[in-house]
Amino acid sequence: MSFGALLSPDWFGGVHLHLNYVYNDSRNPVLSLPTAAIETAFPDRFIRDTGGALEIVDVRPINAANEKRSEWNATFSLSRPFDPRSGDRRGGQKAYTGRYYIVLTQLWRLRNTVQLGTGLPAIDLLNGGTIGATGGRSRHTIEVQAGAYDKGFGFRLEAKWQSGTSTLASTSASSLFFGSLATVNTRFFIDFGATNWLNKSG
């Protein structure tokens, strides 16, 4: 189930704002990555010797009882041309040399729980519960994409930030805490066919 709205003001072209709320209740979702929690729900997948040492693990995907997830996200996008070249018109329309754009997306996870088996307690992935090796789910994520292209030259920027996660154990000393993570990637490029370099060299 989802509800969304799209805002696009007429007085400023190229701007869009998309708001969306999602609620999902999945029955028998497919999971992988065996952990201690999964071993409790599916003990027949783990075979140990008489001393307790793990000998065989059946790593085939499993079907959990259910997964419940609710979140809302917002996406702001702007895409506009640069100023038109003076005195240049094509077919009565202004000719532009390039464009620039920016897309900003944020995601807030409000709820994310997994129940591995009937009768077992739900695992809260946003508050220390985990079914993987790197902690639970990040509650907040922000992504930025931006770029520009003009006269054969361009660049692209991609950045992402996500809040920290944790894996809570019976004691704080045994718990794991993962800090927030940010990544930034940039790329510059040249389209020699659209520049004046080749014409000048000729």
N, C-alpha and C positions, 0 to 999 in steps of 0.2 A: 504494500500500500504506500502510495506516495502522493504528496501535494506539492505543487510548484506554482511559481509566478514568474513571468518574464516582463521586465520593464525596459522600454526603449524610448527615451524622450525624443520627440520630433524636433525640439529646438537645438539639439546637439547631435548631429549625425554620427554614426559609427559607435555609439555607446550602448551597451546592453548589460543588464543586471538580472541574473537568474537566481532565484531563491527556491530551495527544494527541501522538503522533509520526507524522510523514508522510514517506514517501519516494516520489518520483515520477520516473520516467524516461520522458520524452515523446519520441516520434519524430516528426519533421517538424513541429515547432511553428511557428505563424504569428507572424512578427515584422514590425515596421515601424520607422520612424525611421532612415533611412539614415545610416551613419557611415563612418569610414575603414575600420573592420574589415569592415563589410558590403560596402563597395566592393571589398575584396580578394577576398571570397568570390564576389561577383556583379558582375564588372567590366562585363558587358553592360548593366547597369542605369544606368551612368554614361557619358555621351558628352561628350568634351572636344574642343576645337578643336586645331589644330596647335601652338598655343602653350601648351597644357595647361590653358586656362581651361575651367571646367565650363560646359557649354551646356544639357544635358538630363539630368534625373534621373527615372528611373521609380520613383515612390514607392508603387507597389502593394505590398501585403504580400508577404513572402517566406516560404518554408518552409526553416527551418534543418534541419540534420541531426538534432540531438537537444538536449534540455535536461534536466539532472539536478538534482534539488532534494531536500534533506532538511532538516527543521526539526522543532522541538517547540514546543508552545505550552501554556499553562496559563490557565485562566479561573476566577476566584473570583467568586461572586455571592452577594449577601445581599439579601433582600427581606423586610421584616417590617412589621407594622402598628404604629402608635403605641399607647400605653396605651389601654385601653377607657375610654369615658366612664362616670363613676360613675353607678350607678343606671339605666343605659340598657341594656335587653336587648330583642332582637327575636327572637321565636320561640324563646326559651330560649337564644339565643346572644348573646355579648357584642357590642356594636356599637362599631366603631372609627371614629375620625374621619379617618384617613388612613394613608398608608404612606410608608416611606422605603426606598431601595435603593442599592446600589453594585455595580458590575461592574468588575473589574480583570482585564485581559488582557495577557499578555506573550508575545512571539514571539521565539524564537532561531532564526535561520537557520544551519544547520551547513554546508550546501553549496549552491551555486547556480552551475552552469556551463552554458555554451551552446557548442555546436559548430556553427558556421555551415555548414560544408561537409565532405564526406568527405575525410579526409586533412589537414584543417586542425586546429591546436591548439585545445583548449577554452579559452574565455574565462571566467576566474574572476571573477564579478560581485561577490564579497565581498572581493576583494583587489586592487582597482585596475582590473580589467577593466570594460569598458562597451560597451553597444550603444545607448546613449541619450545625451542631451545634458546630463544632470545627474549624471553619475557612475554608480557601480555601485549595488548594493542595500545597504540598511542591514542590518547583522547583527542588531541588537536593536531591538525596538519595544515600547513600553508604552502602553496605552490605559486611561483611566479614565472611567467614566460613573457619575454619581451624581445623586440627586434626591430630592425629598420633596414630598408633597402633603397638606395638612391644612386643613379648613374653608374651602376655596375658594382658598387661597394655595399656590403651589408654585414650585419652582425646579428647574433642570436644569443640570448641569455636565458638560462634555465636555473632556477633556484628552488630549493625545497627545505622546509623546516618541519620537524615533528617533535612533539613533546616526549618526555622520557617515559619509560615503562618500568615495571618491577615484577619480581617473582617472590612472593611472600611465603616464607616457611614458618615452622612452629616457633622459631626464635629469630630475633632480629639479626643475630650473628650469622645465621644460615640463609637469610634472605638476600636476594640480588637486586640491585638497583641500577638501571641503565639510564644515563643522562640523555637529554635532548640531542638531536642530531640535525645538522644543517649541511647542505651540499650546494655548491655553485658551479655551474659549467657555462663557459662562453665559447663562441665560435665566430670567427671572422672569415669572410669569403670575398672573392673578387670574380666577377663575370667579365673577362677580358673582351668578349664580344660586345658588351654594352658600354664599355669605356671608350675614351678617345685616344687611348695609348696606341692602339694598332693603327688607327688612321693617321696619327701624327708620325709614327715611325715609317709609314708608307709614303 
